[in-house]
């Protein structure tokens, strides 16, 4: 069965965005872009919440066409155009988009259908609200976290907004890999321990 891996930049104190969704604190450079590019090039499905999807859709389809496009812009734009996209949204019902499936209800069954299909890991990009929903339903199989060297003190948390009544057990994780980057970001790659 395919796995859902949550890909997230996170502050040292556990926030994935500022109070208003700000992400200007996230450190990225060519070293990170190259590393992430190699990993996601193996993926064939990207999962987004509505807000993140709309942000991606506003930039990536034409990013490679700009005269100032970087190597990363060109490579990621090409990947974005071919990858199958799944969007979790209650407000985008009935929208017909190219190579994109909208899931607006019956989340556990619809996500498990996708996980049962042949293919590579499903990468959940950003999307804290969607991530919270999937954590509550125990549908995330791994966390690919890029810990940024900053303490935000407030913002949108990765885990704290999860309803504790929605699950009974702790979520145990196995650390698969770590990698420090020269810009100060550290990658932590975890798989959920299902045993």
Protein Blocks (a to p, Z undefined) as FASTA:
>chain_A
ZZddddddddfkopabdfkopaklpccdfklmmmmmmmmmmpcbdcddfklmmmmmmmmm
mmmmpmklcfklmmmmmmmmmpccddddfklgoiacehiacdfbhklmmmmmmmmpgcdd
dddeejlllmmmmmmnopafbdcdddddbdehpacdfklmpcfklpmbdcddddfbdcdd
fkopacddddddfZZ
